[in-house]
Amino acid sequence: MSLECGRKPECPEETHANTERTYKLFADVVLGYLQQEKLLSTCQSFVAESPNLKEYAEHHTEDGTIPGCLLSLFGKNLTTILNEYITMKAKGLQNRHTAIQGIHV
């Protein structure tokens, strides 16, 4: 395992564990989004195919919902997280553009 910069992590086991937890968190939030949107057959397919969601495989109600799935992260659902990310990136691009214009003046 290497980092994007080409260096090896100091604690590869810990880095791997953190990466696995991150993937699990992403999968949980996506599953929550699918459930909020009432995409129940997609939820079931996602649970069946994702190695990060195995604990949900046997737990769903008659209507297809999965009790206990993560609908939000720190009180924000996936749509809110993505909208905030888009806003943050747009502000960053705007700030960079403003800084570049200041250099040329």
C-alpha positions in Angstrom: 0.0 0.0 0.0 1.3 3.5 -0.8 -0.1 6.9 -0.3 -0.9 9.1 -3.4 2.3 10.9 -2.9 4.2 7.7 -3.4 5.2 7.3 0.3 4.4 4.2 2.3 2.1 4.8 5.3 3.8 4.6 8.7 1.2 2.3 10.0 -0.2 0.3 7.1 -2.6 -1.7 9.3 -4.1 1.4 10.8 -4.3 3.1 7.4 -6.1 0.0 6.0 -8.5 -0.1 8.9 -9.3 3.6 8.5 -9.9 3.1 4.7 -12.2 0.2 5.4 -14.2 2.3 8.0 -14.4 5.1 5.4 -15.8 2.8 2.7 -18.3 1.4 5.2 -19.4 4.9 6.1 -19.8 5.9 2.5 -21.8 2.7 1.8 -24.1 3.4 4.8 -24.8 7.0 3.7 -25.5 5.9 0.1 -27.8 3.2 1.4 -29.6 5.8 3.6 -30.1 8.0 0.5 -31.5 5.1 -1.5 -33.9 4.3 1.2 -35.0 7.9 1.7 -35.7 8.1 -2.1 -37.8 4.9 -1.7 -35.5 3.0 -4.2 -36.1 -0.2 -2.3 -35.2 -2.7 -4.9 -32.0 -0.7 -5.5 -31.4 -0.8 -1.7 -31.7 -4.6 -1.7 -29.4 -4.9 -4.7 -26.8 -2.6 -3.1 -26.9 -4.5 0.2 -26.5 -7.8 -1.7 -23.5 -6.6 -3.8 -21.6 -4.4 -1.3 -19.0 -6.0 0.9 -19.5 -3.1 3.3 -23.2 -3.8 4.0 -23.2 -7.5 4.8 -24.8 -6.9 8.3 -27.9 -5.6 6.6 -28.4 -8.6 4.2 -30.7 -10.4 6.6 -32.5 -7.4 8.0 -35.3 -5.8 6.0 -39.0 -5.4 6.7 -41.8 -6.7 4.5 -42.0 -3.4 2.6 -38.3 -3.6 1.8 -36.9 -0.9 4.1 -33.8 -1.7 6.1 -34.1 -0.7 9.8 -31.1 0.9 11.4 -29.4 2.0 8.2 -27.6 5.4 8.5 -29.8 8.1 7.0 -27.4 10.9 7.8 -23.9 11.7 8.8 -23.5 14.3 11.6 -27.2 15.2 10.9 -26.7 15.7 7.1 -28.0 13.4 4.5 -26.1 12.6 1.3 -27.9 15.3 -0.8 -27.0 18.0 1.8 -23.4 16.7 2.0 -23.0 16.9 -1.8 -24.7 20.3 -2.1 -22.3 21.7 0.5 -19.3 20.2 -1.3 -20.4 21.8 -4.6 -20.8 25.1 -2.8 -17.4 24.8 -1.2 -15.7 23.9 -4.5 -17.5 26.8 -6.3 -16.3 29.2 -3.7 -12.7 27.8 -3.9 -12.7 28.3 -7.7 -14.2 31.8 -7.3 -11.5 32.7 -4.8 -8.7 31.2 -7.0 -10.1 33.1 -10.0 -10.2 36.4 -7.9 -6.6 35.8 -6.7 -5.4 35.2 -10.3 -7.1 38.4 -11.5 -5.3 40.3 -8.6 -2.0 39.0 -9.9 -2.6 40.3 -13.4 -3.6 43.7 -12.3 
